[in-house]
């Protein structure tokens, strides 16, 4: 049974590596568009860089690196501290809250554009 688990572990690793290679290839060839990823989306096109999108990206990357470091250190998927889950959840809540609340406060001129 241990051989079956090891085989499954290698298969999942190979599958994830293949997915990563496909995504990296498409980034490099331009099939995945990265322009405007952190910019505000407006009816007129791309706006300035959004602080909410930047903080969301930074907190998500911090969480990913934390989990990866724990995985490398202990060799198994770690039990994630509550404080990290609260930080990540709070970051996403701020972003989604801003997306839901800010349009309510836009002026009539902005709505007509």
C-alpha positions in Angstrom: 0.0 0.0 0.0 2.9 2.3 0.7 4.1 1.9 -2.9 0.7 3.0 -4.1 0.8 6.2 -2.0 4.3 7.0 -3.2 3.2 6.4 -6.8 0.2 8.7 -6.3 2.4 11.4 -4.7 4.8 11.4 -7.7 1.9 11.4 -10.2 0.4 14.5 -8.5 3.8 16.2 -8.4 4.3 15.5 -12.1 0.8 16.8 -12.9 1.3 20.0 -11.0 4.7 20.5 -12.6 3.1 20.0 -16.0 0.4 22.5 -15.2 3.0 25.0 -14.0 5.0 24.5 -17.2 2.0 25.2 -19.4 1.1 28.3 -17.5 4.7 29.6 -17.6 4.9 28.9 -21.3 1.7 30.8 -22.0 3.0 33.7 -19.9 6.2 33.8 -21.9 4.4 33.6 -25.3 1.9 36.3 -24.4 -1.2 34.1 -24.5 -2.0 35.0 -20.9 -2.4 38.8 -20.8 -0.7 40.4 -17.7 -1.1 44.0 -18.8 -3.4 45.8 -16.4 -3.4 43.1 -13.8 -3.0 45.5 -10.9 -4.9 48.5 -12.5 -8.4 49.7 -11.8 -10.8 48.6 -14.5 -13.0 51.5 -15.6 -15.5 52.0 -18.5 -12.9 54.1 -20.2 -10.3 51.3 -20.0 -7.4 50.8 -17.6 -7.0 53.3 -14.7 -4.2 53.8 -12.3 -2.7 51.0 -10.1 -5.2 49.9 -7.5 -3.8 49.8 -3.9 -6.5 47.2 -3.1 -5.3 44.9 -5.8 -1.6 45.3 -4.7 -2.3 44.5 -1.1 -4.4 41.5 -2.1 -1.6 40.2 -4.2 1.0 40.8 -1.5 -1.0 39.1 1.3 -1.8 36.2 -1.0 1.9 35.7 -1.9 2.9 36.0 1.7 0.5 33.3 2.7 1.7 31.1 -0.2 5.3 31.5 0.8 4.5 30.8 4.5 2.7 27.6 3.6 5.5 26.6 1.2 8.2 27.3 3.8 6.3 25.2 6.4 5.9 22.4 3.8 9.6 22.3 3.1 10.5 22.5 6.8 8.2 19.8 8.0 7.7 17.7 4.9 3.9 17.5 5.4 1.1 20.0 4.8 1.2 22.2 7.9 -1.6 23.2 10.2 -2.0 26.9 9.4 -2.1 29.3 12.3 -5.3 31.2 12.8 -3.5 34.5 12.6 -2.5 33.8 9.0 -6.0 32.8 8.1 -7.3 36.0 9.7 -4.8 38.1 7.8 -5.6 36.5 4.5 -9.3 36.6 5.1 -9.2 40.2 6.2 -7.2 41.2 3.1 -9.7 39.6 0.8 -12.6 41.1 2.7 -11.1 44.6 2.3 -10.7 44.0 -1.4 -14.2 42.7 -1.9 -15.7 45.3 0.4 -14.1 48.0 -1.6 -15.4 46.5 -4.8 -18.9 46.4 -3.4 -19.0 49.8 -1.5 -17.0 52.1 -3.7 -19.5 52.0 -6.7 -22.2 53.1 -4.3 -20.3 56.4 -3.6 -19.4 57.2 -7.2 -20.9 60.4 -8.6 -23.7 60.5 -11.2 -21.1 61.8 -13.7 -19.1 58.6 -13.3 -22.2 56.5 -13.8 -23.1 58.2 -17.1 -19.7 57.6 -18.7 
